[in-house]
Amino acid sequence: MKVLIIGAAGNIGRIISRELGKKYEIITAGRNSGEIRADLSSPASITEMFSKLQNIDACICVAGQSYLGDFPSMTQEDMQLSIQDKLIGQINLVSIGMDYLNDNGSFTLISGKMGDQPSKFSVGKAISNGGINSFTRAAAMEMPRGIRLNTVSPGKISDITIEDLTHAYLQSIEGQINGEIIKVNYN
């Protein structure tokens, strides 16, 4: 299986690349690092990335920024960061990428606990993560050619074991689930 990991230089991306690399061929992509450069905020960049690749079976996205801070101080730029970078970027990844992914392939996006269980100072993250979760559930019903779409939603990263994180991504790319939000460490 050939797996594309976008955001492979980040904390989760490094772990997933290393662990899945024990079993699968990994191609890394990112805005500033990776085998292929791709900026999720640019549909043209996403198209260019996929046009350079062939026979991708699974696409994992662990990239995207969102605002963390109090709502009264949240600016339009902060809101746009949460919406454009993390939410719209991942939607564009699926929208464009589904034309390039192999039949019966899979997309695995990333959201986070704040999408389901917001806390104080989490409006920006709640917007993007909740949107990704809703997009996943809705778009999964319409994916062509047997392609599946799921999202991994981690809790506090520092409290998640490598085994639990790896299991969540394997569940998405190897299993038959579709339209699921895979919650990891929601304690």
trRosetta pair geometry for C-beta under 8 A, 3 or more apart (Angstrom, degrees):
i j d omega theta_ij theta_ji phi_ij phi_ji
1 23 7.9 10 46 127 109 91
1 24 4.6 -44 76 -127 92 117
1 25 7.1 -170 91 31 44 80
1 57 4.5 -103 -156 70 83 152
1 58 6.3 29 168 1 118 112
1 173 7.3 122 157 157 152 120
2 24 7.1 171 -98 175 18 101
2 25 4.7 -27 -109 77 68 113
2 27 6.8 26 180 -9 94 111
2 55 5.6 81 31 116 147 88
2 56 5.5 -103 104 -118 108 44
2 57 5.2 121 51 8 66 94
2 58 7.6 174 91 31 46 72
3 20 5.8 -62 71 146 161 138
3 24 4.9 58 -2 126 118 140
3 25 6.9 155 22 81 72 55
3 26 5.5 -26 73 -107 97 63
3 27 7.1 -179 90 25 45 73
3 56 7.7 88 -120 -159 18 81
3 57 6.7 -50 -72 66 59 90
3 58 4.5 -16 -115 71 83 104
3 59 7.6 174 -161 -82 59 26
3 60 6.4 18 179 -2 106 109
3 173 6.7 3 -109 -143 121 158
4 27 4.9 -27 -106 71 68 104
4 29 6.2 10 -175 0 98 121
4 53 6.6 7 -82 -143 133 166
4 56 5.1 -10 -18 -141 117 129
4 58 7.1 -170 29 96 67 54
4 59 4.7 -10 65 -115 108 72
4 60 7.0 178 90 28 55 65
5 8 4.4 89 109 -77 112 104
5 13 5.9 140 155 -149 117 90
5 16 6.1 169 -132 105 141 115
5 17 5.3 -151 67 -83 163 89
5 20 7.5 149 -60 57 133 141
5 26 6.0 -8 2 -162 118 102
5 27 7.2 163 21 79 69 50
5 28 5.5 -26 69 -110 95 63
5 29 7.0 169 85 27 45 75
5 60 4.8 -11 -111 68 72 107
5 62 6.9 -3 -172 14 92 108
6 13 7.9 -92 105 -115 28 127
6 29 4.7 -29 -104 78 72 104
6 30 6.6 147 -163 -81 58 55
6 34 7.9 0 -127 -104 48 169
6 38 6.2 -64 -128 76 113 131
6 40 7.0 103 159 -64 140 113
6 59 7.2 20 -8 -177 108 90
6 60 7.0 -173 25 93 70 54
6 61 4.7 -12 63 -115 113 70
6 62 7.0 165 85 32 60 59
6 63 5.1 -75 132 0 91 126
6 93 7.0 -131 31 -129 164 143
7 10 5.0 -18 170 11 91 122
7 12 7.5 17 124 73 116 96
7 13 4.5 -151 120 -70 71 137
7 29 7.9 1 -10 85 41 69
7 30 5.9 114 -90 -105 27 96
7 61 6.3 77 8 -170 120 55
7 62 4.0 -146 89 80 128 69
7 63 3.0 -165 -67 -58 119 83
7 64 7.4 -53 -79 -4 145 63
7 110 7.8 -81 62 14 158 143
8 13 4.0 -169 -131 170 23 116
8 14 6.7 101 169 -72 62 44
8 16 7.5 -114 -123 73 74 97
8 17 4.6 70 -153 -60 108 137
8 26 7.7 123 -119 166 144 120
8 28 3.7 -85 39 -140 160 107
8 29 6.9 100 0 39 110 39
8 30 6.0 -117 36 -45 76 115
8 33 7.6 -117 73 104 87 99
8 34 5.5 110 44 -100 115 107
8 62 7.4 97 -75 51 39 115
9 13 5.9 5 32 91 26 138
9 14 6.7 29 -157 -61 24 91
9 28 7.5 99 -43 176 73 129
9 30 5.2 0 5 -69 111 172
9 32 7.3 -75 41 74 161 86
9 33 4.3 77 -61 70 146 133
9 34 6.5 -111 -33 -52 103 85
10 13 4.3 86 50 14 78 113
10 14 6.8 -144 85 -13 34 85
10 62 5.9 -149 62 122 126 107
10 63 6.9 164 -10 -95 138 64
11 14 6.4 -56 -152 27 20 106
11 15 7.0 11 154 -10 56 108
11 157 6.0 61 115 172 143 148
12 15 5.9 -62 -155 39 36 110
12 16 6.0 27 155 -15 72 112
12 62 4.6 -142 93 -166 115 140
12 110 7.1 127 92 -116 159 151
12 154 7.1 -159 -96 -10 137 156
12 157 6.8 -106 -61 -130 96 121
12 165 6.7 -147 -139 -165 90 136
13 16 5.9 -58 -139 42 28 106
13 17 5.9 30 162 -21 66 109
13 28 7.7 96 172 -139 115 105
13 30 7.7 79 175 -80 167 123
13 62 4.5 -176 -68 77 84 133
13 63 7.5 36 -64 -61 135 77
14 17 5.9 -55 -144 36 25 111
14 18 6.4 22 159 -15 62 110
15 18 6.1 -63 -152 38 26 107
15 19 6.1 11 160 -8 66 114
15 162 5.8 -144 -160 -128 122 91
15 165 6.0 25 121 104 140 145
15 166 7.3 -117 148 -63 100 87
16 19 6.0 -61 -137 45 28 103
16 20 5.6 13 170 -5 68 115
16 60 6.4 -134 149 131 148 155
16 62 6.5 159 21 -32 146 151
16 165 7.0 -107 -72 142 85 109
16 166 7.0 167 -112 -102 62 66
16 169 5.5 103 -133 -39 115 170
17 20 6.6 -59 -131 47 18 98
17 21 5.7 29 161 -32 58 117
17 26 5.4 120 -151 177 77 155
17 28 6.0 17 -118 -87 139 113
18 21 5.7 -60 -147 31 20 118
18 22 7.6 32 152 -31 55 93
19 22 6.2 -42 -171 8 36 112
19 162 6.6 170 -71 174 138 103
19 165 7.9 137 21 95 160 96
19 166 4.3 -100 146 -107 156 125
19 169 8.0 119 87 58 122 133
20 23 6.1 -74 -166 48 48 97
20 24 5.3 -28 163 41 89 112
20 26 6.0 115 98 -81 101 118
20 60 7.9 161 -10 -2 169 155
20 166 7.2 -176 -54 -142 73 92
20 169 6.6 -77 -65 116 124 134
20 170 7.5 -178 -100 -74 93 83
20 173 7.9 50 -130 41 132 156
21 24 6.8 -81 -106 65 28 65
21 26 4.5 -57 -90 -5 89 135
24 58 7.8 -16 180 40 162 126
27 35 5.6 -93 -163 56 74 139
27 36 6.8 24 164 3 107 116
27 53 6.6 142 115 -118 168 123
27 56 7.5 -82 37 -107 135 103
28 33 7.6 -27 136 125 123 81
28 34 3.9 -138 126 -140 90 92
28 35 5.1 112 57 4 75 89
28 36 7.4 170 95 28 48 73
29 34 4.5 140 -121 139 14 154
29 35 6.8 -56 -74 57 58 74
29 36 4.4 -27 -105 74 95 94
29 37 7.1 156 -158 -111 78 6
29 38 4.6 17 169 17 121 119
29 49 5.8 65 -145 -152 148 133
30 33 4.7 1 70 64 134 64
30 34 4.0 138 14 -15 89 124
30 37 7.0 -45 78 -126 49 52
30 38 6.9 57 -2 48 2 76
30 63 6.8 170 -124 -90 78 136
31 37 7.0 42 -161 -161 21 81
31 38 7.0 -71 -77 84 47 44
31 39 5.0 68 -117 -99 90 73
31 40 7.6 -72 -66 5 101 77
31 63 7.4 143 -20 -156 100 140
32 37 7.6 40 -90 -127 14 99
34 37 6.8 149 65 -81 99 43
34 38 7.7 -43 75 19 144 87
36 49 5.4 112 145 -139 129 89
36 52 6.0 167 -124 83 132 141
36 53 7.3 -57 -53 -56 165 107
37 45 7.6 -75 125 -161 81 111
37 49 7.5 -131 89 -90 41 100
38 45 5.3 139 -152 149 58 100
38 46 6.1 75 -165 -96 113 49
38 48 7.5 -178 -107 76 83 90
38 49 3.8 10 -90 -69 123 145
39 42 4.5 45 89 20 107 109
39 45 4.3 29 45 94 81 172
39 46 7.9 -96 73 -46 50 70
40 45 7.6 -96 -56 88 18 120
40 46 6.6 60 -122 -73 49 109
40 61 7.5 88 -96 -148 142 128
40 63 5.8 161 -16 104 139 126
40 64 6.5 -57 76 -81 156 83
40 85 6.9 87 86 -164 109 56
40 89 3.1 63 140 -170 113 117
40 90 6.8 9 -169 -56 139 48
40 92 6.8 145 -173 66 74 114
40 93 6.0 -31 -132 -56 103 110
41 45 7.9 35 63 37 55 135
41 84 5.9 45 -130 148 100 101
41 85 5.6 -31 -76 -105 108 64
41 88 7.7 60 -125 89 60 105
41 89 5.5 -44 -70 -89 50 110
42 45 3.7 71 86 5 114 111
42 46 6.8 177 94 -11 62 80
43 46 5.5 -53 -149 35 37 113
43 47 6.3 38 154 -19 68 104
43 92 5.2 -118 -95 -161 83 133
43 96 6.3 160 -155 -58 84 139
44 47 5.7 -53 -148 37 32 112
44 48 6.3 34 152 -20 65 106
45 48 5.6 -51 -145 36 31 113
45 49 6.4 37 153 -23 64 103
46 49 5.7 -51 -151 31 31 113
46 50 6.6 21 156 -10 64 106
46 92 5.6 173 -1 133 165 106
46 93 5.8 -139 -136 -100 134 57
46 96 4.8 112 121 65 122 154
46 97 7.0 -86 173 -50 110 89
47 50 6.1 -61 -149 41 30 104
47 51 6.1 31 155 -24 66 110
47 96 5.5 -108 -75 -165 73 137
48 51 5.7 -56 -145 34 29 113
48 52 6.8 28 156 -20 62 105
49 52 6.2 -66 -163 31 30 108
49 53 6.9 9 151 -9 64 115
50 53 5.7 -70 -150 41 39 107
50 56 7.7 -88 -136 9 82 147
50 96 6.4 -175 4 135 148 102
50 97 5.6 -169 -87 -111 140 69
50 99 7.7 91 141 74 151 86
50 100 4.0 -165 -179 -12 122 171
51 100 7.6 -110 -68 -102 41 137
53 56 5.4 34 141 -45 128 117
53 100 6.8 77 77 165 101 132
55 102 6.0 34 -151 -65 50 120
56 59 6.1 43 154 -62 130 91
56 100 6.5 34 37 130 122 96
56 101 5.5 -74 89 -118 100 62
56 102 6.3 -168 76 -12 46 90
56 105 6.7 56 113 -137 72 151
57 101 7.6 82 -143 -166 13 85
57 102 5.2 -23 -98 38 56 132
57 105 5.0 -164 -168 -118 40 94
57 106 7.5 15 147 24 67 77
57 173 7.8 83 121 -168 96 107
58 105 6.0 -167 -75 -169 44 88
58 106 4.9 -3 -119 61 86 89
58 107 7.7 170 -161 -82 60 26
58 108 7.0 14 -178 -1 103 105
58 173 4.2 23 -127 -135 154 117
59 93 7.1 -170 143 161 136 110
59 97 5.6 -40 5 172 175 151
59 101 6.2 -94 -13 -94 118 119
59 105 7.3 51 -3 153 86 124
59 106 7.4 -161 33 99 63 51
59 107 5.1 -16 69 -112 99 71
59 108 7.3 -180 93 27 51 66
60 107 7.9 159 -85 -164 34 47
60 108 4.6 -10 -114 64 75 107
60 169 6.3 20 -120 -147 142 118
60 172 7.9 113 -103 92 98 135
60 173 7.2 -51 -64 -62 108 125
61 64 7.3 51 154 -21 111 111
61 90 5.5 163 106 -118 157 96
61 93 5.6 86 -72 114 147 171
61 107 7.4 6 -2 -172 104 91
61 108 7.1 -175 26 92 65 57
61 109 5.2 -7 58 -122 112 58
61 110 6.0 -131 102 4 74 91
62 110 5.0 79 -117 -33 53 149
63 89 7.2 -89 105 129 101 139
63 110 7.7 128 26 37 32 127
64 85 5.4 145 -152 133 69 82
64 86 3.1 102 165 -114 120 70
64 87 7.6 119 -164 -25 140 35
64 89 5.6 -180 -102 66 102 133
64 90 6.2 -33 -64 -40 146 106
64 110 6.9 180 34 72 118 104
64 128 7.0 179 151 171 127 140
65 81 5.8 -52 106 172 105 105
65 82 7.7 -94 116 -88 64 45
65 85 4.7 -14 50 119 82 150
65 86 6.0 -137 61 -50 29 99
66 81 6.5 151 -126 119 35 90
66 82 3.9 61 -143 -119 87 80
66 85 7.0 -163 -69 74 57 108
66 86 4.6 -35 -54 -2 100 149
66 124 4.9 164 164 141 89 97
66 125 4.8 123 110 -94 133 59
66 127 7.4 -180 -155 64 126 90
66 128 4.3 -129 -99 22 138 148
66 129 7.4 -106 10 -32 172 84
67 74 6.2 103 135 -129 152 101
67 78 3.9 71 -101 -178 151 96
67 79 6.9 -47 8 -70 146 33
67 81 5.5 108 -47 73 92 118
67 82 4.9 -70 13 -49 90 111
67 123 7.6 -19 93 81 109 79
67 124 2.9 -142 68 -118 88 169
67 125 7.2 -132 73 -38 51 65
68 121 6.3 48 178 148 71 97
68 122 6.8 -10 -131 -109 77 55
68 124 6.2 -115 -62 60 34 121
68 125 5.9 27 -86 -33 82 117
69 73 5.8 -77 142 80 120 116
69 74 6.4 157 85 -78 101 77
69 78 7.0 -75 47 -151 123 149
69 121 5.7 -60 -167 -159 14 94
69 124 7.0 38 35 0 74 129
70 73 5.0 69 73 20 92 105
70 74 7.2 -137 101 -33 46 84
70 120 7.6 -10 -108 169 79 85
70 121 5.2 -47 -74 -104 55 80
71 74 5.3 -36 -149 -1 39 122
71 121 7.8 -140 -24 -108 69 36
71 123 4.5 83 -90 -17 97 151
74 78 4.7 -127 -157 84 73 138
74 79 6.0 83 160 -54 112 88
74 123 6.2 -78 -51 77 157 131
74 124 6.4 180 -124 -57 127 102
75 78 4.7 107 50 2 71 99
75 79 7.1 -135 98 -1 42 85
76 79 5.6 -55 -149 39 34 111
76 80 6.1 36 152 -20 67 107
77 80 5.6 -53 -144 38 31 112
77 81 6.4 40 153 -27 63 100
78 81 5.7 -49 -153 27 31 115
78 82 6.9 27 152 -14 62 104
78 124 5.9 -85 157 -92 98 135
79 82 5.9 -56 -155 36 34 110
79 83 6.2 19 154 -8 68 112
79 124 6.8 -134 -102 -110 47 89
79 127 7.3 12 -147 57 78 172
80 83 5.8 -62 -139 47 32 104
80 84 5.2 11 172 -3 73 119
81 84 6.6 -56 -118 48 17 95
81 85 5.3 -8 -171 6 58 125
81 86 7.9 46 145 -3 63 93
81 124 7.3 5 79 -161 98 129
82 85 7.1 -34 -92 44 8 94
82 86 6.1 -33 -161 33 46 116
82 87 6.9 39 144 -9 63 110
82 124 4.0 -154 -70 -169 143 85
82 125 6.9 -120 -130 -68 120 30
82 127 5.1 73 135 74 135 118
82 128 4.4 -133 179 -39 84 115
83 86 7.7 -50 -99 53 3 79
83 87 5.1 -45 -152 44 43 128
83 88 6.1 43 149 -17 69 106
83 127 6.4 -52 -72 135 81 125
83 128 6.5 -145 -83 -85 35 87
83 131 7.5 62 -125 10 70 168
84 87 7.3 12 -25 54 9 85
84 88 5.0 -31 -136 39 40 128
84 89 6.9 67 150 -36 51 89
85 88 7.6 51 5 49 14 87
85 89 5.5 -3 -179 -19 32 134
85 128 8.0 -26 73 -117 76 145
86 89 6.2 -43 -113 37 7 114
86 90 6.7 -2 169 -10 49 112
86 128 4.0 45 87 -173 126 144
86 129 7.7 -28 138 -58 138 58
86 132 7.2 -70 145 -50 94 126
87 90 6.5 -72 -159 36 20 100
87 91 6.5 15 154 -14 62 110
87 127 7.3 -73 -44 129 143 82
87 128 4.4 -135 -47 -137 98 76
87 131 4.5 14 -131 92 129 138
87 132 6.0 -132 -117 -56 71 82
87 135 7.6 145 -163 -18 85 143
88 91 5.4 -55 -145 39 36 114
88 92 6.1 38 156 -20 69 105
89 92 5.9 -56 -149 37 27 110
89 93 6.5 35 149 -27 62 104
90 93 5.2 -43 -147 27 37 120
90 94 6.8 32 156 -13 64 100
90 109 4.8 80 -171 -137 135 123
90 110 7.6 -146 -99 42 145 64
90 132 5.9 23 76 -117 149 110
90 135 7.6 134 103 87 106 152
91 94 6.1 -59 -156 39 32 104
91 95 6.0 30 151 -19 68 113
91 135 5.7 -103 -94 -151 100 155
91 139 8.0 174 -134 -52 81 155
92 95 5.4 -56 -136 42 33 113
92 96 5.8 19 168 -6 70 110
93 96 6.6 -64 -142 45 18 97
93 97 5.4 7 166 -11 59 129
93 107 7.4 143 119 -147 102 129
93 109 7.7 143 72 -99 131 99
94 97 5.8 -60 -121 48 21 106
94 98 6.0 35 173 -39 62 102
94 107 5.2 66 -106 -160 96 174
94 109 7.4 -46 -50 -61 120 119
94 135 7.9 155 36 150 150 120
94 139 6.4 72 131 144 149 155
94 149 6.3 44 -135 -118 137 129
95 98 6.8 -47 -151 11 14 109
96 99 6.7 -64 178 26 42 107
96 100 7.6 11 139 1 71 113
97 100 5.5 -71 -156 45 52 105
97 101 5.7 54 152 -34 86 104
97 107 6.8 116 95 -92 134 122
98 101 5.8 -43 -130 25 35 114
98 107 7.6 -57 -78 -37 82 131
98 143 6.4 -143 -129 -147 134 85
98 144 6.2 107 162 38 121 98
98 145 8.0 152 178 37 91 110
98 147 5.7 177 -138 74 94 169
101 105 3.9 -136 166 69 109 151
101 106 7.9 -166 -175 27 142 18
101 107 7.2 -92 -75 -56 162 88
101 147 5.7 87 95 -115 133 130
102 105 4.5 118 62 -53 74 115
103 145 4.4 -104 -121 168 79 113
103 146 5.6 54 177 48 78 113
103 147 7.4 -108 -147 -55 35 79
104 145 7.1 -97 -32 141 50 80
104 146 4.0 -16 -83 113 65 128
104 147 6.9 -136 -96 -77 8 45
104 148 7.9 18 -166 -11 48 92
105 146 8.0 106 18 99 47 84
105 147 5.2 -7 63 -118 76 88
105 148 7.6 -144 106 30 40 72
106 147 6.7 167 -89 -166 34 67
106 148 4.4 -16 -112 66 90 95
106 149 7.2 177 -159 -76 67 32
106 150 7.0 -5 -173 15 113 98
106 172 6.2 163 154 150 140 81
106 173 5.1 -177 70 -121 139 57
107 147 7.0 41 -9 168 93 109
107 148 7.3 -160 31 97 64 53
107 149 4.8 0 61 -114 106 75
107 150 7.4 167 90 32 62 55
108 150 5.4 -13 -113 74 75 88
108 151 6.9 144 -166 -105 58 28
108 152 6.0 34 175 -15 108 99
108 169 6.1 113 140 -137 167 75
108 172 4.2 88 -99 130 123 151
108 173 6.2 -67 -30 -56 132 86
109 132 5.6 -152 131 -171 137 117
109 135 7.9 7 36 87 169 116
109 136 6.2 -139 41 -81 127 115
109 149 7.4 20 -8 -172 105 88
109 150 7.5 -166 26 101 73 40
109 151 4.4 -30 70 -107 92 87
109 152 7.5 -170 87 25 43 65
110 132 7.4 -21 91 162 35 161
110 151 6.6 157 -95 -162 13 83
110 152 5.6 -23 -108 67 69 87
110 153 7.6 144 -164 -88 53 42
110 154 7.4 -14 -156 6 100 98
111 115 4.7 -22 162 -9 125 152
111 128 7.5 -179 -139 122 78 75
111 129 3.9 107 -178 -151 93 79
111 130 7.6 120 -163 -43 132 22
111 132 4.1 -174 -87 80 104 129
111 133 5.3 16 -74 -51 172 85
111 136 7.9 -99 -34 -14 127 135
111 151 5.1 38 -8 165 105 133
111 152 7.6 179 27 86 69 40
111 153 4.6 -18 69 -103 99 91
111 181 7.0 -32 35 -140 136 109
112 115 5.9 121 67 -7 58 97
112 125 6.1 -55 76 -179 134 114
112 129 4.6 -88 48 -107 79 140
112 153 5.8 -174 -84 -157 8 72
112 154 6.1 -29 -119 61 69 67
112 155 7.8 119 -167 -101 71 22
113 116 6.2 -73 -164 48 47 95
113 117 5.4 -34 167 50 88 103
113 129 7.7 -19 55 171 23 161
113 153 6.3 126 -65 158 45 96
113 154 6.9 -65 -30 110 90 39
113 155 4.4 57 -54 -110 139 61
113 156 7.5 -28 10 -34 147 56
113 183 7.6 82 -97 -146 77 97
113 186 5.8 159 -116 -117 112 79
114 117 6.9 -81 -111 74 27 58
114 118 5.2 56 -166 -105 73 62
114 119 6.9 -87 -115 17 88 78
114 122 4.4 -147 -144 -177 126 130
114 125 3.9 39 87 117 156 116
114 126 4.9 -105 152 -72 95 64
114 129 5.2 117 77 32 83 151
114 130 8.0 -85 117 -35 69 85
115 118 7.8 57 -82 -61 7 82
115 125 7.4 -104 -52 145 66 77
115 126 6.2 149 -100 -142 38 48
115 128 7.6 -88 -84 90 103 53
115 129 2.8 -126 -56 126 105 100
115 130 4.1 174 -153 -61 81 52
115 131 7.7 -114 -129 21 115 48
115 132 6.7 -82 -102 51 154 93
115 133 4.9 144 150 -14 140 128
115 153 6.4 -99 47 -136 123 127
116 129 7.7 -87 -12 131 63 118
116 130 7.5 151 -58 -94 42 80
116 133 7.1 111 -59 -70 88 169
116 153 6.9 71 -7 161 120 152
116 181 7.6 141 -56 138 129 152
116 183 7.4 -35 20 -102 159 124
116 186 7.6 -27 79 -130 135 130
117 186 7.1 123 3 -159 142 102
118 122 4.6 -174 -157 89 82 125
118 123 7.3 55 -159 -84 136 41
118 125 7.6 157 -119 84 87 92
118 126 4.0 7 -95 -90 124 132
119 122 5.0 83 55 -10 62 135
122 125 4.8 -60 -166 53 81 110
122 126 5.1 89 128 -33 92 100
123 126 5.6 -56 -141 37 27 113
123 127 6.4 33 159 -25 63 103
124 127 6.0 -52 -153 28 28 112
124 128 6.8 10 158 -4 62 107
125 128 6.2 -62 -146 45 33 100
125 129 5.5 19 164 -9 71 118
126 129 6.2 -59 -128 48 23 102
126 130 5.5 21 171 -16 63 118
127 130 6.4 -62 -140 40 14 105
127 131 6.2 13 159 -18 56 115
128 131 5.7 -61 -149 38 26 113
128 132 6.4 27 156 -21 64 105
129 132 5.7 -51 -147 33 32 111
129 133 6.5 33 154 -18 64 104
129 153 7.1 97 -168 -132 111 104
130 133 5.7 -53 -149 36 33 112
130 134 6.4 29 155 -15 66 106
131 134 5.8 -56 -146 39 31 108
131 135 6.1 34 155 -21 66 108
132 135 5.6 -53 -144 38 30 114
132 136 6.3 35 155 -25 64 105
132 151 5.8 134 142 -125 104 151
133 136 5.8 -53 -151 31 28 114
133 137 6.7 24 156 -15 63 105
133 151 6.1 -131 -99 67 57 155
133 153 6.8 24 -85 -77 110 136
133 181 5.1 13 -135 -92 99 138
134 137 6.0 -56 -150 37 32 108
134 138 6.2 19 159 -9 67 113
135 138 6.1 -68 -145 45 27 103
135 139 5.5 9 170 -7 70 119
136 139 6.5 -58 -125 44 19 99
136 140 6.0 30 168 -34 58 111
136 149 5.7 -160 -147 135 73 103
136 150 6.5 59 -167 -148 127 23
136 151 4.4 -98 -72 -19 160 116
136 179 6.2 143 144 -145 78 48
136 180 7.7 -68 145 64 125 23
136 181 6.4 123 82 -73 145 81
137 140 6.3 -54 -149 21 18 116
137 141 7.9 18 154 -20 51 101
137 179 5.1 73 -131 -171 47 96
137 181 7.4 -35 -57 -34 98 100
138 141 6.5 -62 -175 22 35 109
138 142 7.7 -3 147 6 65 111
139 142 5.9 -77 -158 48 46 99
139 143 6.6 68 148 -57 78 87
139 149 5.7 -34 100 79 100 166
140 143 5.9 -27 -148 -12 37 116
140 148 6.9 18 -145 -161 99 57
140 149 4.3 -141 -92 61 81 101
140 150 7.4 59 -97 -68 134 51
140 178 4.9 155 -178 162 120 85
140 179 3.2 -165 77 -75 155 83
140 180 8.0 100 -98 -5 170 49
141 179 6.5 43 -46 -81 71 139
143 146 7.9 -42 113 106 103 11
143 147 4.3 -115 161 80 122 92
143 148 6.7 161 75 -94 159 17
143 149 5.5 167 -58 -16 142 110
143 178 7.5 -131 33 -160 133 122
144 147 6.2 30 70 19 52 111
148 172 7.8 -174 116 -176 120 71
148 176 7.5 -168 -83 -167 154 37
148 177 7.0 109 -175 93 140 47
148 178 4.2 -113 -139 -101 96 93
148 179 8.0 -101 -162 -19 80 59
149 178 6.5 57 42 -158 57 77
149 179 6.5 46 77 -73 84 50
150 172 4.2 -148 72 -132 138 106
150 177 5.9 58 -84 108 137 105
150 178 6.8 -115 -59 -127 90 29
150 179 7.0 -40 -92 16 66 11
150 180 4.8 -6 -129 60 106 80
150 181 7.5 179 -169 -82 75 26
150 182 6.2 43 164 -17 121 107
151 180 7.5 -155 38 100 64 50
151 181 5.1 -15 70 -116 102 69
151 182 6.9 -172 92 22 46 76
152 165 8.0 75 179 -153 144 68
152 168 4.8 97 -128 143 117 125
152 169 6.2 -31 -60 -75 149 69
152 172 6.5 -92 -54 -32 96 144
152 182 4.9 -32 -109 70 62 107
152 184 6.3 10 -174 -8 95 122
153 181 5.2 17 -10 179 130 98
153 182 6.6 161 20 74 76 47
153 183 5.1 -28 74 -102 105 61
153 184 6.9 165 81 18 50 76
153 186 8.0 29 111 -75 102 109
154 157 6.0 55 135 -87 139 69
154 160 5.8 -46 -154 -56 116 157
154 165 7.0 10 -100 -111 127 95
154 168 7.7 175 -77 56 85 171
154 184 4.6 -28 -109 69 67 110
154 185 6.3 19 -162 48 73 104
155 159 6.6 -43 101 69 109 117
155 160 6.8 151 59 -63 82 105
155 183 7.6 51 -40 -178 91 85
155 184 6.4 -136 7 98 79 60
155 185 3.8 -121 40 105 116 84
155 186 4.9 179 -63 -88 124 37
155 187 6.5 124 140 30 173 66
156 159 4.5 51 88 17 105 113
156 160 7.2 177 89 -26 54 87
156 185 6.6 -98 47 129 65 126
157 160 5.8 -57 -152 20 37 114
159 185 5.5 158 102 -175 99 142
159 187 7.2 -103 137 44 147 122
160 164 5.5 -123 -169 78 84 120
160 165 5.2 86 144 -56 123 103
160 184 5.7 46 -128 142 129 113
160 185 4.5 -124 -90 -11 86 150
161 164 4.6 93 58 6 87 100
161 165 6.9 -158 90 -4 46 86
162 165 5.8 -59 -147 40 31 110
162 166 6.0 29 157 -18 67 111
163 166 5.9 -57 -143 40 26 109
163 167 6.1 31 156 -23 63 109
164 167 5.7 -53 -146 34 29 115
164 168 6.6 34 154 -24 62 102
164 184 5.5 137 145 -156 106 106
164 185 6.4 94 125 -44 151 98
165 168 5.9 -52 -156 27 31 112
165 169 7.0 20 153 -9 63 104
165 184 6.1 84 -96 -178 57 158
166 169 6.1 -62 -154 40 34 105
166 170 6.1 31 153 -16 69 110
167 170 5.7 -58 -143 42 30 110
167 171 6.1 39 155 -28 65 105
168 171 5.7 -51 -150 29 28 116
168 172 6.9 23 152 -16 60 105
168 182 4.7 148 -157 133 96 131
168 184 4.8 -58 -60 -67 150 126
169 172 5.7 -55 -153 35 36 111
169 173 6.3 11 160 -2 71 109
170 173 6.3 -65 -135 48 31 93
170 174 5.1 -4 179 11 72 122
170 175 7.8 90 134 -23 60 91
171 174 7.0 -54 -108 52 13 89
171 175 5.0 4 -174 -13 54 134
171 177 6.8 13 155 20 89 134
171 182 5.9 144 84 -121 130 147
172 175 6.6 -29 -89 36 9 104
172 177 6.8 -74 -114 68 50 112
172 180 7.6 -151 -104 71 84 109
172 182 6.1 -109 -59 -13 104 147
177 180 4.5 -23 163 1 125 140
177 182 7.9 106 101 -67 155 107
183 186 4.8 -5 166 -37 122 128
